[in-house]
Amino acid sequence: ARHGPHLHLVCRHCGRVIEAEENLLEPLGERCRARYGFEPDLQHLSVTGVCADCQAKGEA
């Protein structure tokens, strides 16, 4: 298992888990800090969606 900051992209159809680059959500963190004065914890996060394979099968 990977330790430290990481982002999982989880397919709601097939369950595939993709580890995305750590800095993918940095723009969200910057916006939360600038606009709302809020410090988000983006160290360990999962985002649910549909992977490319399932999209190609029409399962989006």
C-alpha positions in Angstrom: 0.0 0.0 0.0 1.2 3.5 -0.8 1.7 5.9 2.1 1.7 9.7 2.0 -0.6 11.9 -0.1 -2.5 10.1 -2.9 -5.6 10.3 -4.9 -7.7 7.3 -6.0 -10.0 7.5 -9.1 -12.5 4.7 -8.6 -14.7 3.4 -11.4 -18.3 2.9 -10.1 -19.0 0.3 -12.8 -16.0 -2.1 -12.7 -14.3 -1.0 -9.4 -11.0 -0.2 -11.1 -8.8 2.0 -9.0 -6.4 4.4 -10.6 -3.7 6.2 -8.6 -3.6 9.8 -9.9 -0.7 12.2 -9.4 -0.6 14.0 -6.0 -0.8 17.5 -7.4 -4.0 17.0 -9.4 -6.2 18.6 -6.8 -3.8 21.5 -5.9 -6.0 24.0 -7.9 -8.9 23.0 -5.7 -6.9 23.5 -2.6 -5.7 26.9 -3.8 -9.2 28.0 -4.6 -10.5 26.8 -1.2 -7.8 28.7 0.6 -8.2 31.9 -1.5 -11.9 32.1 -1.8 -13.1 30.6 1.5 -10.1 30.8 3.8 -10.5 27.0 4.2 -7.6 24.6 4.4 -8.8 21.3 2.8 -7.3 17.9 3.6 -6.6 16.5 0.2 -3.9 14.0 1.4 -6.1 10.8 1.0 -9.0 11.2 -1.3 -11.1 9.0 -3.6 -13.1 10.3 -6.5 -15.8 8.1 -8.0 -16.6 8.2 -11.7 -16.4 6.0 -14.8 -13.0 4.7 -16.2 -12.1 5.0 -19.9 -12.8 1.3 -20.6 -16.3 1.5 -19.2 -17.0 4.7 -21.1 -15.9 2.9 -24.3 -18.5 0.2 -23.5 -21.2 2.8 -23.1 -21.4 2.5 -19.4 -20.9 6.2 -18.6 
